[in-house]
């Protein structure tokens, strides 16, 4: 009997180690992959140009995973050493708080959640196990700890002065990088507009209204009803604009996007995705909505995975960017990798020179490449982070 008892204890211990120690890393490795297909040769011209760029990526889900951002990882797509290798000046880190079981691009209900199990397995604070708001606040804490560990080389960007100071340090040759917090779906408000104040206080400066399911604010492109904005959604957009939080239309239903563009008083972004003209996936933007984003003065971040560009080849990234440029102008094109967002890509952030090379191969000028790789995003952030009264 005693042997049986200790055998059971041993099995429980092994299971616990597997669940808490091994499973999170295994899941992350399986979901955030590099496909290993050949990459084009990079020219001396591309390497030299890339070193001079101010690069901004509008979307990464890295904070969702239990990984030390200060250390070079052997899984996933991004960490600080690899960001340095890629010459990234500013990375937007998104907070993912809920994803449905059986997640797909076509139709998902809001009655299931994969992130709860992940939060438990990663041994996150218990307050995050049943609160979407607390999950985002935990992501903000994780970033704050990384900023502290970076000892002055990483700046949390919450307003224009921090952005400009960081860029000035980079221009002088100093080690400097910025991080800005975003939200993937405002279901983390838990139905209360007042919770936006808590998120703003934690440093969040960009947010999309929906993720893979309809919520209290709006319909998702991947939801069941796919409706437009609710009264709460309209209220929250006005509050965001007043505060200096940038509205992200990624994942919103077509009706939701149309209604946001109609009421927007400030530039909006599509932080990560593609365009219907080059990749007919439902989440990607139609020409009508591309024109609408441009009318607000906004930008469109093009991703690197098959759901955005129907491929993982850098040439397909450039093809989508060329369509936006030719339709509405170079000022509205940007990077939106969706790294570490359960995506498979051809290259991680250390090899962003691949995008520079693809743009050169597609005939983009050096000035156009500067705009795409970060210049447009810097311009939008400088204005968008100002509270409404200060911007007018």
Protein Blocks (a to p, Z undefined) as FASTA:
>chain_A
ZZmmmmmmmmmmmmmmmmmmmmmmmmmmmmmccehiacddddfklmmmmmmpccddfbdc
klmpccdfkbccfedjbdfklmmmnopabdcddddfbdcehiafkbccfkbcfklmmmmm
nopafklmmpmklmmmmmmmmmmmmmmmnnopaccdfbfklmmmmmmmmmnopacddddd
ddehjklnnopaklmmmmmmnopabdcfbfcbccfkbccfklmnopacdfklmmmmmmmm
mnopacdfehiafklmmmmmmmpcbdcddfbdcdfkloccfkbccfklmmmmmmnopacd
ddfbfklnopabfklmmmmmmmmmmmnojklgccdekpoilpacfbdfklmmmmmmmmmm
nopafklmmmmnommmmmmmmmmmpcfklmZZ
